[in-house]
Amino acid sequence: MYTSFHTATLHELPVVEAVDRILAAGYDAVELNAEELPWARAHVGPDTTAEVRAQLRTRAISSIAAHRADLASPNPAARAGAVAWTIALLDLAVDVGAPVVHVIPGDQPDVGTGLGAVSDPGDLPSFVTSLRELVAAAGARGLTLALEPIVNQLVATTDQTLAVLELVPGLRVSFDPSHLQVTTHDVADAADRLGPYVAIAAIKDATGDPADFKFLAQGAGDVDFPGMVTVLRRHGFDGALVVEHEAHLFGDPRGPGAVVTESLPPARELARSQQVGSQQVA
């Protein structure tokens, strides 16, 4: 496994500068943020210039977070727009050498609202259609498309994720333990059941339940990261462990520079750990 860092933490910097800061800190690669967040602008998108793409191509890019909430929209125009936008991000991934692009379920109010409201992903024909189209587009470009289950969105639990995987052959998983900790309270079980499909994994801690949760710095929450890595490795996962930081939204006082620097040693320890007998060692 190898280390990566999600660029949203450095959203105030231009993307190439943010990437260079992360790599200079010692990470093996960088995940590019393409999501407009309430607290951070997107670093890349369909309009990323040819010059910036060329610069990023010379850096190690693990993945692109191409998060749009309307891939499941019952509105055909909104859904088509989200699919087209995501395909443009697949083209960007080819240009910058990112092997994985991951998407999110979103939460359409006419279908259900959070807390595992969609018990049968077969009730989401629009979302399944979008995912099938995107998996085909990713495969045609030599890329992997992954779905990230998200707390209080349409696909939030291990069971729901497995059901979608059955309906969308070729789809893989962006394994974010913070969401699965909150929704299932059993990251090891999630890692075991989703392990064969995992394309990328996050280092992001959490505590609580869907009605009241917090995202925290690694080690401050309830996620068993060594156990997670052990199980994922057993299933053959050897990809990027991406540090994603949202703990500042829940009281972490550290600035971006400190987060980047201080998150590397534990991430590197996880990436380099291996299972020997019944003991995990570094």
C-alpha positions in Angstrom: 0.0 0.0 0.0 1.1 3.6 -0.4 0.2 7.0 1.1 -1.9 9.7 -0.5 -3.5 13.0 0.7 -6.8 14.6 -0.4 -6.2 18.1 -1.6 -9.3 19.8 -0.1 -7.3 20.6 3.0 -5.2 22.9 0.9 -8.1 24.4 -1.0 -6.8 27.9 -0.7 -3.7 27.0 -2.8 -3.6 26.5 -6.6 -3.8 22.9 -7.4 -0.2 22.4 -8.6 1.1 24.2 -5.5 -1.1 22.1 -3.2 0.1 18.9 -4.9 3.7 19.9 -4.6 3.2 20.7 -0.9 1.8 17.3 -0.2 4.5 15.4 -2.2 7.2 17.5 -0.5 5.9 16.5 2.9 6.6 12.9 1.9 3.4 11.4 0.7 3.7 8.9 -2.2 0.8 10.4 -4.2 -2.1 12.9 -4.1 -5.9 12.7 -4.5 -7.4 15.6 -6.4 -10.6 17.1 -5.1 -13.2 17.8 -7.8 -16.0 18.4 -5.3 -17.4 21.8 -4.5 -17.7 21.7 -0.7 -19.3 24.2 1.7 -15.9 24.8 3.1 -13.6 24.2 0.1 -13.5 24.9 -3.6 -12.8 22.2 -6.1 -9.2 22.0 -7.2 -9.9 20.4 -10.6 -12.8 20.0 -13.0 -13.7 19.7 -16.6 -12.4 23.2 -17.2 -8.9 22.5 -15.8 -6.5 23.9 -18.4 -4.2 21.9 -20.6 -1.2 23.6 -19.0 -2.3 22.5 -15.5 -3.1 19.0 -16.7 0.4 18.7 -18.2 1.9 19.8 -14.9 -0.1 17.3 -12.9 0.8 14.6 -15.3 4.4 14.8 -14.0 3.2 14.3 -10.4 2.0 11.1 -8.7 -1.8 11.3 -8.7 -3.6 8.4 -6.9 -7.2 9.3 -7.7 -9.8 12.0 -8.3 -12.8 12.6 -6.0 -15.5 13.3 -8.6 -18.4 13.8 -6.3 -21.7 15.0 -7.7 -24.9 14.5 -5.8 -27.3 14.1 -8.8 -26.2 10.8 -10.4 -29.4 9.3 -9.0 -31.6 12.3 -9.8 -35.1 11.4 -11.2 -34.7 14.5 -13.4 -33.3 13.2 -16.7 -31.5 16.5 -17.5 -29.9 16.8 -14.1 -28.8 13.1 -14.2 -27.4 13.5 -17.8 -25.5 16.6 -16.7 -23.9 14.7 -13.8 -23.0 11.8 -16.0 -21.4 14.1 -18.6 -19.5 16.0 -15.9 -18.2 12.7 -14.4 -17.1 11.5 -17.9 -15.2 14.8 -18.3 -13.5 13.9 -15.0 -12.6 10.5 -16.4 -10.9 12.3 -19.3 -9.1 14.5 -16.8 -8.0 11.3 -15.0 -6.5 10.0 -18.2 -4.7 13.3 -18.8 -3.1 13.4 -15.3 -2.5 9.7 -14.9 -5.0 9.0 -12.1 -6.1 5.3 -12.2 -9.2 5.7 -10.0 -12.1 8.1 -10.0 -14.7 7.8 -7.3 -18.3 9.0 -7.1 -21.0 9.3 -4.3 -24.6 8.2 -4.1 -26.2 11.5 -3.3 -29.6 11.8 -1.6 -32.6 12.5 -3.7 -35.6 13.5 -1.5 -38.2 11.8 -3.7 -36.5 8.5 -3.1 -35.7 8.7 0.6 -33.7 10.7 3.0 -30.7 9.2 4.7 -30.3 6.7 7.5 -30.4 3.9 5.1 -33.7 4.9 3.6 -33.2 2.9 0.4 -33.2 -0.7 1.5 -33.2 -2.0 -2.1 -30.9 -0.3 -4.6 -33.2 -1.8 -7.2 -35.4 1.1 -6.3 -32.8 3.4 -7.8 -32.9 2.6 -11.5 -31.7 6.0 -12.5 -28.6 5.6 -10.2 -27.9 2.1 -11.5 -28.2 3.3 -15.1 -25.7 6.2 -14.4 -23.2 3.9 -12.7 -23.4 1.4 -15.6 -22.7 4.1 -18.1 -19.8 5.4 -16.1 -18.3 2.0 -15.5 -18.3 1.4 -19.2 -16.8 4.9 -19.9 -14.1 4.3 -17.2 -13.3 0.8 -18.7 -12.9 2.2 -22.2 -10.3 4.6 -20.8 -8.5 2.0 -18.8 -9.7 3.5 -15.5 -11.5 2.2 -12.4 -14.7 3.7 -11.2 -15.5 3.4 -7.5 -18.5 4.2 -5.4 -18.1 5.6 -1.9 -20.9 4.8 0.6 -21.8 7.9 2.5 -23.6 8.3 5.8 -27.1 9.7 5.3 -27.0 9.2 1.6 -28.8 6.7 -0.6 -26.1 4.1 -0.3 -24.6 4.2 3.2 -24.0 0.7 4.5 -22.1 -2.4 3.6 -25.3 -4.3 2.6 -26.5 -1.4 0.4 -23.1 -1.2 -1.3 -23.0 -4.9 -2.0 -26.4 -4.7 -3.5 -25.3 -2.0 -5.9 -22.2 -3.9 -6.8 -24.3 -6.8 -7.8 -26.4 -4.6 -10.1 -23.4 -2.8 -11.6 -20.7 -5.3 -12.8 -17.2 -3.8 -12.9 -18.0 -1.1 -10.2 -15.5 -0.9 -7.4 -15.5 0.6 -3.9 -13.9 3.7 -2.4 -13.6 2.5 1.1 -14.0 5.3 3.6 -14.1 3.8 7.1 -15.4 6.9 8.7 -18.8 6.6 7.0 -19.0 2.8 7.5 -18.0 3.2 11.2 -21.0 5.6 11.6 -23.5 3.5 9.7 -22.5 0.0 10.7 -20.1 0.4 13.7 -18.1 -2.6 12.2 -15.3 -1.5 9.9 -13.6 -4.9 10.0 -16.8 -6.6 8.8 -17.2 -4.0 6.1 -13.6 -4.4 5.0 -14.1 -8.2 4.9 -17.2 -8.1 2.8 -16.2 -5.2 0.5 -12.5 -6.1 0.4 -12.6 -7.9 -3.0 -14.0 -4.7 -4.6 -11.9 -2.0 -2.9 -10.0 0.2 -5.3 -8.9 2.8 -2.9 -9.2 3.4 0.9 -9.4 6.5 3.1 -7.7 7.2 6.4 -10.5 9.2 8.1 -11.7 8.6 11.7 -15.2 9.0 13.1 -17.5 8.4 16.0 -21.2 8.4 16.6 -24.2 7.2 14.6 -26.1 8.7 11.6 -28.1 11.0 13.8 -25.1 12.4 15.6 -21.6 11.8 14.4 -18.2 13.5 14.2 -15.3 13.1 11.7 -12.0 13.1 13.7 -8.3 13.0 13.2 -6.9 9.5 12.9 -6.8 7.8 16.4 -9.3 10.2 17.9 -12.4 8.2 16.9 -13.5 4.6 16.8 -12.1 3.2 13.6 -9.7 0.3 14.0 -7.3 1.2 11.2 -4.7 -1.6 11.8 -7.6 -4.1 11.7 -9.0 -2.5 8.6 -5.7 -2.6 6.8 -5.0 -6.2 7.8 -8.4 -7.3 6.4 -8.0 -5.3 3.2 -4.5 -6.7 2.6 -5.8 -10.2 3.1 -8.2 -9.5 0.2 -5.3 -8.4 -2.0 -5.7 -4.7 -1.7 -2.4 -2.9 -2.2 -3.5 0.5 -3.4 -3.6 4.1 -2.0 -4.4 4.9 1.6 -5.7 8.5 1.3 -5.7 10.8 4.2 -8.9 12.8 4.1 -9.3 15.5 6.7 -12.6 17.0 7.8 -11.9 17.0 11.6 -11.5 20.8 11.5 -15.3 20.9 11.0 -15.6 19.2 14.4 -13.2 21.2 16.5 -9.7 20.1 15.4 -7.7 23.4 15.8 -4.8 22.5 13.6 -4.0 24.4 10.5 -3.6 22.8 7.1 0.2 22.6 7.2 0.1 20.8 10.6 -2.5 18.4 9.3 -0.5 17.5 6.2 2.7 17.0 8.2 1.3 15.2 11.3 -0.9 12.8 9.3 1.9 11.3 7.4 3.7 9.1 10.1 0.6 7.1 11.1 -0.5 6.8 7.4 2.9 5.6 6.4 3.0 3.1 9.3 -0.3 1.6 8.1 0.8 1.5 4.5 4.0 -0.3 5.4 2.5 -2.7 7.9 2.1 -6.4 7.1 0.4 -9.3 8.7 2.7 -12.0 10.1 0.8 -14.9 11.6 -1.7 -13.4 14.0 0.4 -10.3 14.6 0.4 -7.1 12.6 3.9 -5.6 12.5 5.5 -2.6 10.9 
